[in-house]
Amino acid sequence: MRYLLKRILEGAGYEVVEAPNGVVALAQMVKSRPGLVVTDLMMPVMGGAELIARLRSDPETESIPVVVVSSQGEVSSNVADAVVMKPFEPGELLETVRVLAGAGG
């Protein structure tokens, strides 16, 4: 799924930094603050829900928009700024990212 998301986003001109889990993602965000985070909820080591909770609890990262791409039926709007359900159309993901990346700066 990471490969597919990367291909879609890079194909649309976005710079993508990928991580295999939430721990690595948090470490990468220390080096460069992303304009937007796209995450699944189901990841090894640290899942997406914990990743988002940690982002929201840090004043440095609390305002970064988060898109959850998930096959899980219930994702609280309190958790993410947007949810794209799997399976999805690339255009749906790109429109969601475009709107949130513009809102997030």
ChimeraX attribute file (.defattr): number of C-alpha atoms within 10 A of each C-alpha:
attribute: neighborCount
match mode: 1-to-1
recipient: residues
	/A:1	8
	/A:2	13
	/A:3	8
	/A:4	10
	/A:5	18
	/A:6	16
	/A:7	14
	/A:8	16
	/A:9	16
	/A:10	12
	/A:11	10
	/A:12	12
	/A:13	9
	/A:14	14
	/A:15	12
	/A:16	15
	/A:17	12
	/A:18	16
	/A:19	14
	/A:20	12
	/A:21	19
	/A:22	24
	/A:23	16
	/A:24	13
	/A:25	17
	/A:26	17
	/A:27	11
	/A:28	15
	/A:29	15
	/A:30	11
	/A:31	8
	/A:32	9
	/A:33	13
	/A:34	18
	/A:35	17
	/A:36	20
	/A:37	23
	/A:38	20
	/A:39	26
	/A:40	23
	/A:41	20
	/A:42	16
	/A:43	14
	/A:44	11
	/A:45	10
	/A:46	16
	/A:47	16
	/A:48	23
	/A:49	19
	/A:50	14
	/A:51	19
	/A:52	24
	/A:53	13
	/A:54	15
	/A:55	20
	/A:56	18
	/A:57	11
	/A:58	10
	/A:59	9
	/A:60	12
	/A:61	18
	/A:62	14
	/A:63	14
	/A:64	21
	/A:65	24
	/A:66	24
	/A:67	22
	/A:68	22
	/A:69	24
	/A:70	19
	/A:71	16
	/A:72	11
	/A:73	8
	/A:74	9
	/A:75	18
	/A:76	10
	/A:77	10
	/A:78	7
	/A:79	17
	/A:80	21
	/A:81	15
	/A:82	20
	/A:83	22
	/A:84	18
	/A:85	18
	/A:86	12
	/A:87	9
	/A:88	12
	/A:89	10
	/A:90	12
	/A:91	11
	/A:92	12
	/A:93	20
	/A:94	16
	/A:95	11
	/A:96	15
	/A:97	21
	/A:98	15
	/A:99	10
	/A:100	20
	/A:101	17
	/A:102	11
	/A:103	12
	/A:104	14
	/A:105	10
